[in-house]
Amino acid sequence: MAATRYPRGKVLGGSSNVNGMIYMRGQARDYDQWAKLTGDDTWSWNKALPYFKLHEDHYKGGDALHGSGGEWRIEKQRLRWDILDAFSQAAQQAGIPHDDFKPGDTKALATLKSIKGMAGAGTPPKHFRPTCNARPWNFEMWTGTQVAKLVLETQAGADGTQQRCTGVQVWSGSELVTVQCRSEVILCAGSIGSPQILQSSGIGPGAVLQGTGIDLVHDLPGVGENLQDHLQLRSVYKVKSPTGKNISLNTQANSLLGKAKIGLEYLFQTNGNYEHGAFAIGCVRRSSPDQPYPNIEYHVTAELGRFWRNRCTTLTPLLRVLQFKPHQPWQCAHQEQSVHRRSCHCP
């Protein structure tokens, strides 16, 4: 199995800070399917919608589908480039309607909405710290640390002996610190971090942990399995401007003067290219007529990432396509006994 690099957000708020600032809800039928599979109606779309609205501060204000006054400021896309207009027009000529993504039913071409306040240090200080600091009697925030493993103890139970989590070991940067709990430990490190911590603690597939130097405490094959993510194909195109005018962000981003202009726009006007999300246009479609529902999505931007931008100074937009529901799940597995090493494998 081949391993892939999986960057994580080691800041307050976690990997929510490593985001494209794109605001887009899931499909209503998926929520309804979860409710059906679990037998729990609280998973349904109608029950989830009020919580979406609760978080929102939508630029259109509150209505039946959107909220106002929440911590997420939802803004319309204000970035405009000729190359993006051309793509939008071509899609409409191909029969793809241009419409705002209807919450819960996305199947058209749309200008993607951005979440303001989600970039950089916007969210954690604004929302986490006030809540945490207001509870000094039962909350203590540690930064610059990483959970190494769970502390497990063998205790007697009604069905014999069993393992119980009584605390965690935390790497402070210079030493391992053991923190004991009086009640329970809640593991909420995300789809990558949680199985990594479990496996570091000896809980996981024995075949995976064998050879890593980790003592197997509980052979639990499901830990780290069935990871699904929207992997993408990125298509890069060279374009020519018929008038010689900049028609993509790539040219501006390769110029020191252009970079300065972008930074000053954001610093003094809180707008411009730094304000928008990673992609400006989204298109949700079916990959073939026999698909009952949309299963792929296209994202279009007027710039390239750092890797390609340093290698190409031409006017170059980027089109990426990703699959909504990949059929081949991945596996999150340890490579060696270390709090810093983890990988994801694709069979």
Phi and psi in degrees as a GROMACS rama.xvg file:
@    title "Ramachandran Plot"
@    xaxis  label "Phi"
@    yaxis  label "Psi"
@TYPE xy
-90.6398  142.378  ALA-2
-99.2971  150.626  ALA-3
-126.071  149.204  THR-4
-73.9112  136.619  ARG-5
-131.821  86.6257  TYR-6
-62.2429  142.728  PRO-7
-123.559  157.046  ARG-8
-90.6481  99.9944  GLY-9
-91.6345  62.8133  LYS-10
-143.38  170.964  VAL-11
-61.5116  127.974  LEU-12
99.7714  -11.7126  GLY-13
65.8206  -147.511  GLY-14
-73.3056  -3.27015  SER-15
-62.4432  -21.4241  SER-16
-81.6305  -15.1595  ASN-17
-100.333  75.0607  VAL-18
-135.208  164.41  ASN-19
-90.2945  4.94408  GLY-20
60.0682  22.8588  MET-21
-95.385  129.676  ILE-22
-102.681  116.842  TYR-23
-157.043  124.428  MET-24
-85.5384  163.317  ARG-25
-76.8251  -179.035  GLY-26
-83.7921  136.49  GLN-27
-58.7885  -37.9255  ALA-28
-65.1324  -27.8874  ARG-29
-67.1405  -42.5781  ASP-30
-63.1385  -43.1448  TYR-31
-64.9984  -33.5745  ASP-32
-68.6171  -39.4442  GLN-33
-61.703  -40.4222  TRP-34
-62.5554  -38.6289  ALA-35
-69.1823  -43.1072  LYS-36
-68.8213  -36.6903  LEU-37
-89.6333  -16.2626  THR-38
72.2422  16.8002  GLY-39
-118.432  109.772  ASP-40
-68.8503  -15.0596  ASP-41
-68.2523  -13.6095  THR-42
-81.0864  -13.0916  TRP-43
-65.7348  160.567  SER-44
-61.4365  -43.0057  TRP-45
-64.2698  -29.1541  ASN-46
-83.3407  -27.6121  LYS-47
-80.3463  -30.2402  ALA-48
-55.3038  -44.0033  LEU-49
-59.4027  -30.2983  PRO-50
-75.2516  -34.7725  TYR-51
-58.8277  -47.861  PHE-52
-64.5555  -34.7366  LYS-53
-62.0677  -34.3623  LEU-54
-80.3837  -18.7246  HIS-55
-86.7508  148.285  GLU-56
-129.629  78.4875  ASP-57
-76.3499  141.502  HIS-58
-63.8901  -21.8288  TYR-59
-86.0945  -7.28049  LYS-60
88.8557  179.178  GLY-61
-80.0015  142.311  GLY-62
-153.022  -160.525  ASP-63
-65.3242  -23.8859  ALA-64
-114.962  -14.764  LEU-65
-126.706  157.582  HIS-66
-115.506  169.641  GLY-67
-139.365  150.248  SER-68
88.5374  -2.24058  GLY-69
-79.4647  -179.409  GLY-70
-81.9605  -13.634  GLU-71
-99.6754  110.967  TRP-72
-82.6083  114.357  ARG-73
-97.5923  117.064  ILE-74
-114.8  148.019  GLU-75
-74.599  157.01  LYS-76
-72.3987  120.41  GLN-77
-107.661  -1.7976  ARG-78
-79.5949  136.695  LEU-79
-138.211  128.915  ARG-80
-135.857  147.331  TRP-81
-57.8268  -37.2402  ASP-82
-66.0894  -33.4518  ILE-83
-71.3633  -39.7596  LEU-84
-61.9501  -40.5061  ASP-85
-63.9044  -41.1972  ALA-86
-64.4154  -43.5766  PHE-87
-61.4995  -43.5156  SER-88
-65.4204  -39.7045  GLN-89
-64.1268  -39.7779  ALA-90
-64.7899  -40.8105  ALA-91
-67.0457  -37.1758  GLN-92
-65.4064  -26.2345  GLN-93
-83.3512  1.77993  ALA-94
95.8825  9.58975  GLY-95
-92.49  118.032  ILE-96
-68.41  144.16  PRO-97
-99.2364  113.212  HIS-98
-152.828  155.234  ASP-99
-64.1322  136.308  ASP-100
-58.9671  115.24  PHE-101
-72.2435  123.481  LYS-102
-54.3211  120.391  PRO-103
91.8223  -7.0032  GLY-104
-148.865  74.7257  ASP-105
-96.4835  114.654  THR-106
-155.839  45.4512  LYS-107
-150.311  -168.174  ALA-108
-100.012  134.497  LEU-109
-149.455  155.609  ALA-110
-81.9059  122.62  THR-111
-72.5114  141.227  LEU-112
-85.8785  151.942  LYS-113
-113.784  150.643  SER-114
-100.695  113.289  ILE-115
-86.3668  143.8  LYS-116
91.4035  -2.50165  GLY-117
-93.5406  -12.6818  MET-118
-84.9336  151.707  ALA-119
56.2283  -129.518  GLY-120
-95.3077  17.0871  ALA-121
-62.286  -51.1471  GLY-122
-77.6411  -53.093  THR-123
-56.0247  -53.6285  PRO-124
-63.5168  -33.4539  PRO-125
-74.654  -35.7396  LYS-126
-116.724  -33.3883  HIS-127
-81.7198  -51.744  PHE-128
-60.8993  -46.5963  ARG-129
-58.2404  -40.1958  PRO-130
-66.6187  -43.2957  THR-131
-69.9549  -42.9569  CYS-132
-67.603  -20.3666  ASN-133
-79.3091  -3.66865  ALA-134
-126.972  58.1933  ARG-135
-66.4067  -20.4683  PRO-136
-75.6924  -21.2596  TRP-137
-139.426  17.4693  ASN-138
-143.968  134.177  PHE-139
-138.401  123.071  GLU-140
-95.479  127.485  MET-141
-112.326  130.034  TRP-142
-115.791  164.013  THR-143
68.2994  24.0606  GLY-144
-129.512  165.105  THR-145
-145.758  132.917  GLN-146
-69.9371  124.104  VAL-147
-89.9734  -44.8764  ALA-148
-165.973  165.748  LYS-149
-87.3726  147.293  LEU-150
-92.5589  117.013  VAL-151
-114.356  136.087  LEU-152
-125.046  145.229  GLU-153
-86.4453  121.94  THR-154
-127.912  154.52  GLN-155
-81.0601  136.359  ALA-156
-132.289  -179.007  GLY-157
-62.5258  -30.8677  ALA-158
-103.199  23.5775  ASP-159
105.301  -160.483  GLY-160
-79.0889  148.634  THR-161
-149.593  158.67  GLN-162
-87.1845  135.555  GLN-163
-130.65  136.502  ARG-164
-80.6198  121.854  CYS-165
-115.177  2.54286  THR-166
168.593  -167.119  GLY-167
-139.634  154.819  VAL-168
-103.842  130.018  GLN-169
-120.015  131.833  VAL-170
-87.891  116.626  TRP-171
-90.1853  -2.33056  SER-172
110.072  -23.6309  GLY-173
-133.635  -19.464  SER-174
-156.898  162.551  GLU-175
-90.6165  125.587  LEU-176
-111.491  129.379  VAL-177
-95.8487  126.483  THR-178
-114.275  120.749  VAL-179
-95.2956  147.08  GLN-180
-107.921  153.529  CYS-181
-96.5852  -20.2498  ARG-182
-126.14  -71.8741  SER-183
-153.002  160.674  GLU-184
-109.494  127.073  VAL-185
-104.437  116.292  ILE-186
-94.8464  111.835  LEU-187
-140.452  59.3905  CYS-188
-100.037  11.8501  ALA-189
90.7221  179.261  GLY-190
-68.9995  -20.2318  SER-191
-101.268  -49.1238  ILE-192
-67.4242  -38.9188  GLY-193
-63.5904  -52.3327  SER-194
-64.3082  -30.3147  PRO-195
-64.3647  -42.0196  GLN-196
-68.3756  -41.3482  ILE-197
-60.3075  -45.7262  LEU-198
-66.8475  -36.3963  GLN-199
-61.9245  -26.029  SER-200
-91.3067  2.16384  SER-201
88.3228  14.5381  GLY-202
-109.657  112.873  ILE-203
160.511  -171.093  GLY-204
-65.0173  125.404  PRO-205
-59.6276  -36.6325  GLY-206
-64.9531  -32.2814  ALA-207
-75.7725  -42.5909  VAL-208
-76.9442  -19.9719  LEU-209
-62.5101  127.619  GLN-210
92.1989  -4.52893  GLY-211
-91.1175  -11.0364  THR-212
88.66  4.02825  GLY-213
-95.4887  127.923  ILE-214
-71.2247  129.743  ASP-215
-75.9763  120.033  LEU-216
-98.7466  -41.8352  VAL-217
-146.602  116.593  HIS-218
-76.4322  102.664  ASP-219
-127.51  93.5499  LEU-220
-58.3903  -26.8065  PRO-221
-76.0466  -13.3741  GLY-222
-69.4786  119.365  VAL-223
91.8467  -5.02073  GLY-224
-87.7354  164.428  GLU-225
62.9279  31.7694  ASN-226
-71.8938  127.768  LEU-227
-124.194  131.201  GLN-228
-142.594  158.215  ASP-229
-88.6019  76.7696  HIS-230
-62.2265  153.571  LEU-231
-137.266  154.446  GLN-232
-105.601  130.871  LEU-233
-111.555  119.001  ARG-234
-103.941  125.72  SER-235
-109.018  134.146  VAL-236
-127.453  141.383  TYR-237
-92.0812  137.131  LYS-238
-131.417  157.973  VAL-239
-118.847  136.913  LYS-240
-86.8944  123.68  SER-241
-66.0976  -20.5319  PRO-242
-108.983  -3.31384  THR-243
82.5937  -0.0778096  GLY-244
-80.5056  147.627  LYS-245
-62.0679  123.538  ASN-246
-118.512  8.56008  ILE-247
-148.028  163.727  SER-248
-75.9602  -16.9492  LEU-249
-59.8655  -41.2742  ASN-250
-64.7133  -44.6061  THR-251
-64.826  -37.7221  GLN-252
-72.0775  -16.4216  ALA-253
-90.8771  -0.644184  ASN-254
-109.657  135.201  SER-255
-61.1123  -39.6964  LEU-256
-65.7258  -38.905  LEU-257
-65.7891  -41.4356  GLY-258
-62.8027  -41.3053  LYS-259
-62.6353  -41.3853  ALA-260
-62.1976  -42.6451  LYS-261
-62.2274  -44.8966  ILE-262
-65.152  -40.9273  GLY-263
-68.1939  -36.5554  LEU-264
-60.0656  -43.4119  GLU-265
-73.3855  -38.7353  TYR-266
-65.6612  -42.2825  LEU-267
-101.498  -23.4153  PHE-268
-119.446  -6.90593  GLN-269
52.2347  41.8235  THR-270
-148.465  -167.532  ASN-271
92.6231  -161.732  GLY-272
-69.5758  -28.8154  ASN-273
-73.2437  -16.1201  TYR-274
-81.2585  -30.1381  GLU-275
-82.3778  165.262  HIS-276
-73.7469  -176.694  GLY-277
-64.447  -32.2001  ALA-278
-132.513  146.229  PHE-279
-97.2044  -31.3847  ALA-280
-125.981  139.385  ILE-281
-127.232  148.622  GLY-282
-142.04  118.886  CYS-283
-108.393  123.272  VAL-284
-143.914  172.87  ARG-285
-90.3644  141.284  ARG-286
-74.0155  -20.7852  SER-287
-157.883  158.771  SER-288
-60.7342  -24.1492  PRO-289
-82.5758  -2.7916  ASP-290
-78.7575  127.129  GLN-291
-70.8  -26.7025  PRO-292
-136.753  160.497  TYR-293
-57.3222  134.461  PRO-294
-132.738  0.177321  ASN-295
-135.026  157.521  ILE-296
-137.925  138.902  GLU-297
-106.157  139.148  TYR-298
-122.401  138.616  HIS-299
-128.592  135.036  VAL-300
-136.239  161.074  THR-301
-95.4064  14.6662  ALA-302
-143.241  173.622  GLU-303
-112.731  161.788  LEU-304
-71.1793  174.072  GLY-305
-58.6748  -39.8778  ARG-306
-59.4238  -50.5302  PHE-307
-77.9168  -33.0934  TRP-308
-62.7081  -33.7723  ARG-309
-73.2853  -11.4183  ASN-310
-111.889  -4.08172  ARG-311
-146.112  117.945  CYS-312
-102.229  3.44553  THR-313
-78.8704  169.979  THR-314
-72.6704  103.56  LEU-315
-133.681  108.369  THR-316
-82.8349  168.071  PRO-317
-128.383  130.621  LEU-318
-120.13  125.668  LEU-319
-122.749  148.753  ARG-320
-127.347  138.32  VAL-321
-137.797  155.542  LEU-322
-97.6235  132.935  GLN-323
-66.6447  -50.3951  PHE-324
-125.857  86.8732  LYS-325
-63.6016  140.281  PRO-326
-83.8728  -18.4731  HIS-327
-104.855  102.097  GLN-328
-70.7653  156.567  PRO-329
-100.605  174.645  TRP-330
-129.701  127.871  GLN-331
-93.3103  115.15  CYS-332
-139.762  151.034  ALA-333
-74.0265  146.259  HIS-334
-100.251  -35.7543  GLN-335
-160.547  170.073  GLU-336
-78.5084  95.6008  GLN-337
-163.157  142.182  SER-338
-74.5448  -10.2246  VAL-339
-104.735  -9.20019  HIS-340
-110.968  123.344  ARG-341
-156.741  157.864  ARG-342
-150.225  165.664  SER-343
-120.169  135.09  CYS-344
-114.951  142.317  HIS-345
-112.322  116.337  CYS-346
